[in-house]
Amino acid sequence: MERLFNFAAGPAVLPESVLAQASEQLLSLGETGIGVLEHSHRGDAFAEVITSAEARIRRLAALPDDVEVLFLQGGASLQFAMVPANLRDDQHIANYINSGTWSTKAIEAASATGRVHVAASSESTQFRDLPGPPVLSDAPAYLHYTSNNTIAGTQFPIPPSRPPGVPLVCDASSDILSRPLDLNQHDLVYAGAQKNLGPAGLTLVLVRRDLLQRGPTQLPPVLRYATHAAAGSLYHTPPAFSIYVTELVLEWLEEQGGLDVVAQRNRDQAARLYDRIDTSDVLECRCDPAARSAMNVVFSTGSPETDQNFLSHCQAAGVVGLKGHRSVGGLRASLYNAQTDAAIDRLLEVIDAFEAEATA
């Protein structure tokens, strides 16, 4: 079967070499005689997998020694609740930068259990640009931001500034390890794996050890970062297969040359697509050029009917996953790490043909 060119926002495209290698291990992981889906998470074979995955993350991101690597479940949505549960007490206020739908959901989750302050927001512009400098509340527990906004199509080029002593928390679900990640500027970074790291089911959390004991003692153990850190992410059964595939993706990232190389390729792919949209007579991107995402190119024809016509042209050319998020409509091309230059070439060909037909 011929594979399609997949621009879906997540779960998203994975390197074909990773898919091939994972499929080979379904009947036997290496020479163990037991398939990768069947191994105990407490056995030696899986211990090698999770240890290797952590080591690769530490190398790729140049993690400081005081940062714990946690392999959890529940996606970013569970982290929306775990972050305030672990880092905020009754005397402090959770501070958020609102730059899109997922920031809004994080704020809603934190508001359900304590005090929240919106330190900056771009909601008034429909999230088409980035918020201005944050203005924090008194007694801030932390400052939280979403580094890449998949629905709005914007991305922070650098982390926002925060006062000394205020932990900076980042939801990096849609751009984790797509570019260098400076953990010296962050205190907690979390990300669902299903966009840049691997399949759905795994959530990566990078957290400074000095934050681990902030959680209130009455918090259930499964919700405490300290619990998972003490257990080496094996407090309960982890998403073993997702961790295994992620380890293969991390190996692939190292083989590509590391995050600097991958980031440049991501920027080049995004630039090619933005340049074509900006010169198009039928397509438009309404995001502030200074805030445009290298991961999610959000654009439109200006009409739901014409958007659907464009999607039909894409489908006929073997290009899928371009329908915009259901909350905003339009079109969206996701350019995660495993996206290929061949996919960009094909999409540009579709745009050329669609525009020629529309303007004939």
ZIWO-V924767 format. One record per residue. N is the residue number from 1. PHI is phi in whole degrees, 0 to 359 (none if undefined). NEAR is the number of other C-alpha atoms within 10 Angstrom. D_LAST is the distance of its C-alpha to the last C-alpha in Angstrom with 1 decimal. Layout:
# ZIWO-V924767
N:PHI:NEAR:D_LAST
N:PHI:NEAR:D_LAST
This chain:
# ZIWO-V924767
1:none:3:34.7
2:284:5:31.7
3:284:8:31.5
4:274:13:28.3
5:271:21:27.0
6:256:20:28.7
7:250:23:27.6
8:296:21:30.0
9:277:24:32.0
10:135:19:35.3
11:308:15:37.0
12:231:23:34.8
13:301:24:34.2
14:241:23:37.5
15:300:16:38.1
16:299:11:38.3
17:295:12:41.6
18:291:19:43.0
19:299:13:42.0
20:295:10:43.5
21:294:12:46.7
22:296:16:47.1
23:296:13:46.8
24:292:14:49.5
25:265:17:51.9
26:292:15:51.6
27:270:14:54.6
28:204:16:56.6
29:283:18:56.1
30:61:13:57.3
31:257:8:60.6
32:285:12:61.7
33:80:11:61.3
34:231:16:59.7
35:295:16:56.0
36:299:23:54.3
37:284:16:53.8
38:254:13:57.5
39:289:18:59.2
40:293:14:61.3
41:290:19:60.0
42:255:11:63.6
43:274:9:64.0
44:295:10:64.1
45:296:16:60.8
46:288:19:58.8
47:302:13:60.8
48:295:11:59.5
49:295:20:55.9
50:289:20:56.2
51:293:12:58.3
52:294:17:55.8
53:299:22:52.8
54:297:18:54.7
55:298:15:55.7
56:293:19:52.1
57:299:19:50.9
58:298:17:53.8
59:290:13:52.8
60:298:21:49.1
61:265:17:49.5
62:49:14:52.8
63:292:18:54.4
64:298:13:57.6
65:296:9:60.7
66:270:11:61.2
67:255:19:57.9
68:274:24:58.2
69:252:24:55.5
70:244:22:55.2
71:252:25:53.4
72:242:26:53.1
73:233:20:51.3
74:94:12:49.6
75:66:19:46.4
76:298:22:45.7
77:299:16:46.5
78:291:16:50.1
79:294:24:50.3
80:304:20:49.3
81:266:19:52.7
82:291:20:54.7
83:300:23:54.0
84:295:26:55.6
85:297:20:58.3
86:268:21:59.3
87:248:21:58.9
88:239:23:59.7
89:247:16:63.1
90:291:10:64.3
91:268:10:65.0
92:238:17:61.5
93:242:24:58.0
94:282:26:54.8
95:253:30:52.2
96:227:28:48.5
97:261:27:45.3
98:260:25:42.7
99:239:27:39.2
100:166:26:37.5
101:303:18:38.0
102:286:22:40.4
103:296:21:42.5
104:300:18:42.8
105:294:14:44.0
106:296:25:46.5
107:295:24:47.8
108:299:14:48.3
109:295:20:50.2
110:292:25:52.4
111:292:16:53.1
112:290:10:54.5
113:233:13:57.5
114:178:16:58.2
115:278:19:57.3
116:226:22:53.8
117:232:19:52.6
118:273:18:48.9
119:279:20:49.3
120:193:19:45.7
121:204:22:42.5
122:244:16:38.8
123:298:16:38.4
124:295:9:38.0
125:255:11:34.6
126:59:13:33.6
127:62:21:34.5
128:276:23:31.5
129:226:25:34.1
130:263:26:37.5
131:297:21:40.8
132:285:12:43.1
133:303:13:46.5
134:289:18:48.5
135:246:15:51.5
136:278:21:53.9
137:283:16:56.5
138:291:10:60.2
139:49:12:61.4
140:288:21:58.1
141:283:23:58.4
142:188:24:55.2
143:242:27:51.7
144:246:26:48.9
145:217:25:45.2
146:254:29:42.2
147:291:25:40.9
148:225:28:37.3
149:252:27:35.6
150:296:27:33.4
151:275:23:31.9
152:279:28:31.5
153:80:27:30.3
154:239:29:33.0
155:208:23:35.8
156:288:19:39.1
157:290:14:39.2
158:221:10:43.0
159:296:16:45.5
160:291:19:46.5
161:279:11:49.9
162:214:16:52.9
163:295:12:56.6
164:304:7:59.0
165:89:9:60.5
166:262:16:57.6
167:300:20:56.0
168:257:24:52.2
169:247:25:50.5
170:232:23:47.0
171:271:25:44.8
172:252:23:42.9
173:303:26:41.6
174:255:26:38.0
175:219:28:38.8
176:301:25:42.3
177:57:24:42.9
178:268:28:39.4
179:199:20:41.0
180:305:16:44.6
181:239:20:46.5
182:266:13:49.4
183:283:19:52.1
184:288:11:54.3
185:261:15:52.1
186:235:19:52.0
187:245:20:54.7
188:209:22:52.8
189:233:24:49.4
190:229:26:48.2
191:198:26:45.1
192:292:31:44.1
193:279:29:43.5
194:282:23:40.5
195:245:27:37.8
196:244:28:39.1
197:252:32:42.6
198:175:28:42.7
199:279:23:42.6
200:296:21:43.2
201:119:19:46.9
202:255:26:48.0
203:237:26:48.3
204:267:22:49.4
205:232:24:51.7
206:247:22:52.9
207:221:23:55.8
208:292:20:58.6
209:297:17:62.0
210:289:11:63.4
211:265:16:61.2
212:295:18:62.3
213:266:14:65.4
214:285:15:63.8
215:298:22:63.2
216:298:14:65.8
217:296:10:68.5
218:279:7:67.8
219:292:12:64.2
220:304:10:64.1
221:306:13:64.3
222:294:12:61.0
223:264:17:59.2
224:265:21:61.0
225:300:26:59.4
226:300:21:63.0
227:299:17:63.6
228:288:21:60.7
229:293:18:61.5
230:295:12:65.2
231:265:11:64.2
232:61:15:61.7
233:66:17:58.9
234:240:17:61.0
235:299:14:62.5
236:224:11:60.9
237:298:12:58.8
238:279:17:55.7
239:285:18:52.3
240:300:21:53.5
241:292:23:50.6
242:298:21:48.1
243:294:27:50.4
244:298:22:50.7
245:295:22:46.9
246:298:25:46.7
247:299:24:49.4
248:293:24:47.3
249:295:25:44.2
250:298:26:46.6
251:299:18:47.8
252:299:16:44.2
253:299:23:43.6
254:295:17:46.7
255:294:9:45.6
256:289:12:42.4
257:116:11:44.5
258:97:20:45.0
259:287:19:43.2
260:297:15:42.5
261:294:15:40.6
262:296:21:38.7
263:298:17:37.9
264:294:14:36.4
265:296:20:34.2
266:298:22:33.1
267:296:16:32.3
268:296:14:30.3
269:297:21:28.2
270:296:21:27.6
271:298:15:26.8
272:300:13:24.1
273:286:19:22.4
274:299:21:23.0
275:301:10:21.8
276:291:15:18.4
277:296:20:18.2
278:294:14:19.4
279:260:10:16.7
280:280:14:13.9
281:270:13:11.6
282:234:17:11.9
283:245:19:15.4
284:214:18:18.7
285:240:19:22.4
286:264:15:24.9
287:286:21:28.0
288:303:14:30.1
289:306:12:29.3
290:287:12:33.0
291:247:17:33.4
292:296:27:30.6
293:280:27:31.7
294:275:27:31.6
295:259:29:32.1
296:228:27:29.6
297:270:26:26.2
298:259:27:25.3
299:208:24:21.8
300:196:21:19.5
301:271:20:16.2
302:96:14:18.4
303:216:11:18.4
304:303:13:20.6
305:293:11:18.3
306:287:15:15.2
307:302:21:17.8
308:295:15:18.9
309:297:14:15.6
310:298:21:15.4
311:299:19:19.0
312:295:14:18.3
313:297:17:15.9
314:297:21:18.8
315:302:16:21.4
316:295:10:19.9
317:264:15:20.0
318:79:17:23.6
319:246:22:23.0
320:229:19:25.1
321:85:21:26.9
322:262:24:24.1
323:292:20:24.8
324:294:22:26.3
325:301:15:30.0
326:301:8:30.8
327:281:8:32.3
328:231:9:29.2
329:71:16:26.2
330:73:21:23.0
331:231:26:22.5
332:205:24:25.0
333:250:25:25.4
334:266:26:29.1
335:243:32:30.1
336:289:28:33.8
337:309:26:36.1
338:275:20:35.4
339:296:22:31.6
340:257:18:30.6
341:297:14:28.5
342:297:10:27.0
343:293:18:25.8
344:298:20:24.1
345:304:13:22.5
346:295:16:21.1
347:297:22:19.9
348:296:16:18.1
349:297:14:16.4
350:297:21:15.3
351:300:20:13.9
352:300:14:12.0
353:292:12:10.5
354:295:17:10.0
355:294:16:8.3
356:299:12:5.9
357:291:9:5.3
358:290:11:5.8
359:255:8:3.8
360:291:6:0.0
